Amino acid sequence: DAAAFPFHRAGELVDDTEKVVERLVPDHARSGLHRALLTSDLVYVRPSTAKSWNVALSADAGVFMADPTRTGVLTHPSWLVAMSEPDHNHLVRRGRFVRERLLCGEVPMLPGGVVPQIEKKPGLTFRQRIEQHSTDPACSGCHQLMDPLSMGFEAWDHVGRPQTMDNGGVVSTAGALTGAGDVDGPYADAKQLMQRLAESPQVKACWVKQVFRFVRGRDVLATDRCELERLTQLYDSSGEDTLAVVEAMFASEAFLQ
């Protein structure tokens, strides 16, 4: 709502994140780029976006700074807004992103039939309302794959600003990480979640798969399994060198032939 949020600058917020990515790539492409993207507290703030970042900015132009309240690009306003509805957070969408894009997991298609309506009452946070789906037998199977992964992001509202209250209820950021290997378990907030994801072997393997998709310009096929395994081993043994993975892809027999 432009009237309620006149300070919101969607395009500039995306550019803020892109500037951070452009700064991180040269420094970390040879050593844990996926970790840097998930855990860095580096942000780029300009006067026109400072309110979205909840930062008091005295500079006349955009500046890079460390923001200890943010942990990686998934805590930037640009991503948080993209994974929200116009009037509220969308923790299901955020959780699905983590499951599918960071862990390379799958969430089944929405089953047929009527989806139960979410009860909206004053004092109930969106998390409490969506938990109705998590406890419904018809919905819980899919929601358990997504919702617990996104609880940490409830620390920010639908325009990416910090929040402690939602719809009159107190916000809780505790959740549970699953499907990430030996780092699975409860987490207290988004910072702990992102740090765990950065250490996950599943996230490492998924990062390599996403690089493969981008470089090859297509999705992964069953016949790519052996090459992906080699590339994942290379990423691990090379000290998480993303460029080494790209170089190996161009030198592989699969690419040359």
One Martini backbone bead per residue (centre of mass of N, CA, C, O) as a GRO file, in nm:
protein
  257
    1ASP     BB    1   0.088   0.042   0.029
    2ALA     BB    2   0.165   0.360  -0.057
    3ALA     BB    3   0.028   0.517   0.178
    4ALA     BB    4   0.154   0.342   0.421
    5PHE     BB    5   0.442   0.299   0.228
    6PRO     BB    6   0.624   0.552   0.096
    7PHE     BB    7   0.929   0.429   0.141
    8HIS     BB    8   0.895   0.213  -0.067
    9ARG     BB    9   1.173   0.060  -0.275
   10ALA     BB   10   1.196  -0.199  -0.463
   11GLY     BB   11   1.427  -0.158  -0.671
   12GLU     BB   12   1.639  -0.055  -0.462
   13LEU     BB   13   1.641  -0.309  -0.283
   14VAL     BB   14   1.749  -0.496  -0.498
   15ASP     BB   15   2.008  -0.331  -0.546
   16ASP     BB   16   2.122  -0.364  -0.266
   17THR     BB   17   2.163  -0.672  -0.293
   18GLU     BB   18   2.337  -0.674  -0.550
   19LYS     BB   19   2.576  -0.521  -0.424
   20VAL     BB   20   2.645  -0.738  -0.219
   21VAL     BB   21   2.697  -0.967  -0.416
   22GLU     BB   22   2.923  -0.818  -0.576
   23ARG     BB   23   3.109  -0.814  -0.318
   24LEU     BB   24   3.118  -1.127  -0.245
   25VAL     BB   25   3.220  -1.281  -0.492
   26PRO     BB   26   3.528  -1.200  -0.508
   27ASP     BB   27   3.585  -1.298  -0.200
   28HIS     BB   28   3.416  -1.613  -0.229
   29ALA     BB   29   3.441  -1.793  -0.492
   30ARG     BB   30   3.698  -1.962  -0.351
   31SER     BB   31   3.533  -1.941  -0.045
   32GLY     BB   32   3.223  -1.982   0.040
   33LEU     BB   33   2.970  -1.840  -0.102
   34HIS     BB   34   2.722  -1.965   0.033
   35ARG     BB   35   2.792  -1.862   0.317
   36ALA     BB   36   2.795  -1.559   0.263
   37LEU     BB   37   2.499  -1.534   0.158
   38LEU     BB   38   2.378  -1.659   0.440
   39THR     BB   39   2.570  -1.477   0.676
   40SER     BB   40   2.611  -1.198   0.604
   41ASP     BB   41   2.616  -0.848   0.739
   42LEU     BB   42   2.617  -0.720   0.472
   43VAL     BB   43   2.516  -0.391   0.362
   44TYR     BB   44   2.307  -0.174   0.155
   45VAL     BB   45   2.255   0.181   0.207
   46ARG     BB   46   2.013   0.430   0.147
   47PRO     BB   47   1.820   0.696   0.204
   48SER     BB   48   1.560   0.560   0.052
   49THR     BB   49   1.607   0.266   0.238
   50ALA     BB   50   1.654   0.301   0.548
   51LYS     BB   51   1.369   0.236   0.662
   52SER     BB   52   1.362  -0.060   0.569
   53TRP     BB   53   1.632  -0.126   0.738
   54ASN     BB   54   1.636   0.031   1.011
   55VAL     BB   55   1.829   0.290   0.946
   56ALA     BB   56   2.049   0.540   1.050
   57LEU     BB   57   2.130   0.781   0.802
   58SER     BB   58   2.389   1.032   0.731
   59ALA     BB   59   2.433   0.990   0.453
   60ASP     BB   60   2.400   1.097   0.103
   61ALA     BB   61   2.475   0.801   0.036
   62GLY     BB   62   2.552   0.500  -0.033
   63VAL     BB   63   2.634   0.222   0.197
   64PHE     BB   64   2.843   0.014   0.355
   65MET     BB   65   2.751  -0.229   0.614
   66ALA     BB   66   2.714  -0.354   0.934
   67ASP     BB   67   2.433  -0.579   1.024
   68PRO     BB   68   2.352  -0.768   1.304
   69THR     BB   69   2.035  -0.818   1.219
   70ARG     BB   70   2.168  -0.958   0.970
   71THR     BB   71   2.161  -1.289   0.776
   72GLY     BB   72   2.182  -1.249   0.486
   73VAL     BB   73   1.979  -1.226   0.198
   74LEU     BB   74   1.718  -1.351   0.352
   75THR     BB   75   1.718  -1.062   0.537
   76HIS     BB   76   1.632  -0.888   0.319
   77PRO     BB   77   1.385  -0.694   0.205
   78SER     BB   78   1.362  -0.806  -0.082
   79TRP     BB   79   1.300  -1.103   0.001
   80LEU     BB   80   1.077  -1.065   0.212
   81VAL     BB   81   0.877  -0.930   0.015
   82ALA     BB   82   0.872  -1.151  -0.207
   83MET     BB   83   0.782  -1.349   0.056
   84SER     BB   84   0.497  -1.192   0.040
   85GLU     BB   85   0.227  -1.020   0.108
   86PRO     BB   86   0.076  -0.711   0.096
   87ASP     BB   87  -0.028  -0.765   0.432
   88HIS     BB   88   0.174  -1.020   0.481
   89ASN     BB   89   0.326  -1.272   0.563
   90HIS     BB   90   0.489  -1.583   0.406
   91LEU     BB   91   0.596  -1.862   0.548
   92VAL     BB   92   0.546  -2.073   0.328
   93ARG     BB   93   0.711  -1.946   0.101
   94ARG     BB   94   0.977  -1.933   0.258
   95GLY     BB   95   0.998  -2.238   0.323
   96ARG     BB   96   0.996  -2.339   0.030
   97PHE     BB   97   1.256  -2.208  -0.058
   98VAL     BB   98   1.441  -2.361   0.135
   99ARG     BB   99   1.364  -2.648   0.047
  100GLU     BB  100   1.415  -2.610  -0.277
  101ARG     BB  101   1.678  -2.400  -0.304
  102LEU     BB  102   1.873  -2.514  -0.057
  103LEU     BB  103   1.784  -2.843  -0.035
  104CYS     BB  104   1.645  -2.978  -0.287
  105GLY     BB  105   1.357  -3.026  -0.236
  106GLU     BB  106   1.015  -3.151  -0.204
  107VAL     BB  107   0.683  -3.035  -0.275
  108PRO     BB  108   0.388  -3.115  -0.300
  109MET     BB  109   0.112  -3.084  -0.440
  110LEU     BB  110  -0.181  -2.956  -0.419
  111PRO     BB  111  -0.448  -3.080  -0.309
  112GLY     BB  112  -0.747  -3.167  -0.344
  113GLY     BB  113  -0.987  -2.950  -0.265
  114VAL     BB  114  -1.052  -2.784   0.026
  115VAL     BB  115  -0.906  -2.519   0.174
  116PRO     BB  116  -0.863  -2.415   0.469
  117GLN     BB  117  -0.941  -2.154   0.648
  118ILE     BB  118  -0.799  -1.884   0.801
  119GLU     BB  119  -0.809  -1.772   1.107
  120LYS     BB  120  -0.906  -1.430   1.205
  121LYS     BB  121  -0.768  -1.284   1.498
  122PRO     BB  122  -0.713  -1.098   1.743
  123GLY     BB  123  -0.380  -1.191   1.860
  124LEU     BB  124  -0.309  -1.350   1.600
  125THR     BB  125  -0.069  -1.466   1.445
  126PHE     BB  126   0.027  -1.594   1.152
  127ARG     BB  127   0.152  -1.841   1.273
  128GLN     BB  128  -0.098  -1.932   1.437
  129ARG     BB  129  -0.284  -1.956   1.189
  130ILE     BB  130  -0.109  -2.161   1.015
  131GLU     BB  131  -0.117  -2.398   1.230
  132GLN     BB  132  -0.385  -2.514   1.132
  133HIS     BB  133  -0.251  -2.667   0.894
  134SER     BB  134  -0.037  -2.835   1.057
  135THR     BB  135  -0.289  -2.998   1.211
  136ASP     BB  136  -0.405  -3.082   0.949
  137PRO     BB  137  -0.411  -3.380   0.787
  138ALA     BB  138  -0.443  -3.252   0.487
  139CYS     BB  139  -0.172  -3.045   0.543
  140SER     BB  140   0.079  -3.134   0.721
  141GLY     BB  141   0.276  -3.278   0.529
  142CYS     BB  142   0.364  -3.010   0.381
  143HIS     BB  143   0.398  -2.798   0.613
  144GLN     BB  144   0.635  -2.950   0.760
  145LEU     BB  145   0.837  -2.875   0.515
  146MET     BB  146   0.809  -2.545   0.565
  147ASP     BB  147   0.731  -2.380   0.824
  148PRO     BB  148   0.982  -2.439   1.021
  149LEU     BB  149   1.190  -2.285   0.817
  150SER     BB  150   1.041  -1.974   0.866
  151MET     BB  151   1.019  -1.859   1.161
  152GLY     BB  152   1.267  -1.663   1.175
  153PHE     BB  153   1.128  -1.445   0.966
  154GLU     BB  154   0.923  -1.314   1.180
  155ALA     BB  155   1.118  -1.064   1.254
  156TRP     BB  156   0.969  -0.970   0.987
  157ASP     BB  157   0.790  -0.799   0.786
  158HIS     BB  158   0.639  -0.740   0.467
  159VAL     BB  159   0.876  -0.488   0.446
  160GLY     BB  160   1.146  -0.580   0.623
  161ARG     BB  161   1.087  -0.511   0.916
  162PRO     BB  162   1.105  -0.511   1.231
  163GLN     BB  163   0.935  -0.743   1.466
  164THR     BB  164   0.726  -0.826   1.774
  165MET     BB  165   0.445  -0.777   1.638
  166ASP     BB  166   0.124  -0.951   1.537
  167ASN     BB  167  -0.192  -0.875   1.547
  168GLY     BB  168  -0.135  -0.847   1.876
  169GLY     BB  169   0.099  -1.052   1.877
  170VAL     BB  170   0.363  -1.242   1.969
  171VAL     BB  171   0.660  -1.307   1.835
  172SER     BB  172   0.800  -1.609   1.696
  173THR     BB  173   1.139  -1.756   1.597
  174ALA     BB  174   1.096  -2.048   1.645
  175GLY     BB  175   1.226  -2.366   1.517
  176ALA     BB  176   1.286  -2.627   1.257
  177LEU     BB  177   1.536  -2.828   1.123
  178THR     BB  178   1.510  -3.014   0.813
  179GLY     BB  179   1.705  -3.196   0.579
  180ALA     BB  180   2.032  -3.107   0.678
  181GLY     BB  181   2.130  -3.321   0.869
  182ASP     BB  182   2.351  -3.269   1.141
  183VAL     BB  183   2.189  -2.970   1.178
  184ASP     BB  184   1.948  -3.058   1.294
  185GLY     BB  185   1.696  -2.866   1.461
  186PRO     BB  186   1.650  -2.641   1.676
  187TYR     BB  187   1.573  -2.286   1.664
  188ALA     BB  188   1.565  -1.938   1.756
  189ASP     BB  189   1.660  -1.802   1.477
  190ALA     BB  190   1.776  -1.684   1.180
  191LYS     BB  191   2.074  -1.695   1.244
  192GLN     BB  192   2.085  -1.994   1.324
  193LEU     BB  193   1.966  -2.103   1.064
  194MET     BB  194   2.181  -1.992   0.861
  195GLN     BB  195   2.426  -2.127   0.995
  196ARG     BB  196   2.328  -2.416   0.954
  197LEU     BB  197   2.293  -2.411   0.647
  198ALA     BB  198   2.596  -2.343   0.585
  199GLU     BB  199   2.680  -2.643   0.714
  200SER     BB  200   2.525  -2.808   0.516
  201PRO     BB  201   2.558  -3.072   0.296
  202GLN     BB  202   2.294  -3.024   0.137
  203VAL     BB  203   2.353  -2.731   0.058
  204LYS     BB  204   2.607  -2.783  -0.096
  205ALA     BB  205   2.483  -2.973  -0.309
  206CYS     BB  206   2.271  -2.764  -0.403
  207TRP     BB  207   2.464  -2.548  -0.500
  208VAL     BB  208   2.589  -2.717  -0.723
  209LYS     BB  209   2.323  -2.766  -0.873
  210GLN     BB  210   2.264  -2.466  -0.931
  211VAL     BB  211   2.518  -2.415  -1.093
  212PHE     BB  212   2.462  -2.626  -1.307
  213ARG     BB  213   2.198  -2.503  -1.414
  214PHE     BB  214   2.316  -2.231  -1.497
  215VAL     BB  215   2.546  -2.325  -1.690
  216ARG     BB  216   2.367  -2.529  -1.866
  217GLY     BB  217   2.058  -2.430  -1.899
  218ARG     BB  218   1.932  -2.663  -1.709
  219ASP     BB  219   1.820  -2.934  -1.586
  220VAL     BB  220   1.846  -3.214  -1.408
  221LEU     BB  221   1.958  -3.534  -1.482
  222ALA     BB  222   2.011  -3.863  -1.438
  223THR     BB  223   2.289  -3.853  -1.610
  224ASP     BB  224   2.424  -3.634  -1.389
  225ARG     BB  225   2.501  -3.775  -1.122
  226CYS     BB  226   2.808  -3.825  -1.142
  227GLU     BB  227   2.896  -3.533  -1.190
  228LEU     BB  228   2.772  -3.416  -0.932
  229GLU     BB  229   2.941  -3.580  -0.737
  230ARG     BB  230   3.216  -3.469  -0.829
  231LEU     BB  231   3.153  -3.167  -0.780
  232THR     BB  232   3.092  -3.192  -0.478
  233GLN     BB  233   3.370  -3.302  -0.399
  234LEU     BB  234   3.527  -3.060  -0.509
  235TYR     BB  235   3.403  -2.842  -0.331
  236ASP     BB  236   3.506  -2.967  -0.068
  237SER     BB  237   3.822  -3.014  -0.139
  238SER     BB  238   3.862  -2.691  -0.236
  239GLY     BB  239   3.719  -2.501  -0.024
  240GLU     BB  240   3.466  -2.397  -0.169
  241ASP     BB  241   3.502  -2.373  -0.500
  242THR     BB  242   3.311  -2.245  -0.744
  243LEU     BB  243   3.506  -2.205  -0.988
  244ALA     BB  244   3.604  -2.498  -0.998
  245VAL     BB  245   3.332  -2.609  -1.086
  246VAL     BB  246   3.305  -2.452  -1.349
  247GLU     BB  247   3.568  -2.549  -1.478
  248ALA     BB  248   3.499  -2.854  -1.469
  249MET     BB  249   3.255  -2.837  -1.657
  250PHE     BB  250   3.420  -2.736  -1.915
  251ALA     BB  251   3.625  -3.002  -1.891
  252SER     BB  252   3.422  -3.205  -1.943
  253GLU     BB  253   3.305  -3.459  -2.132
  254ALA     BB  254   3.006  -3.376  -2.137
  255PHE     BB  255   3.070  -3.098  -2.267
  256LEU     BB  256   3.269  -3.161  -2.506
  257GLN     BB  257   3.054  -3.394  -2.629
   0.00000   0.00000   0.00000
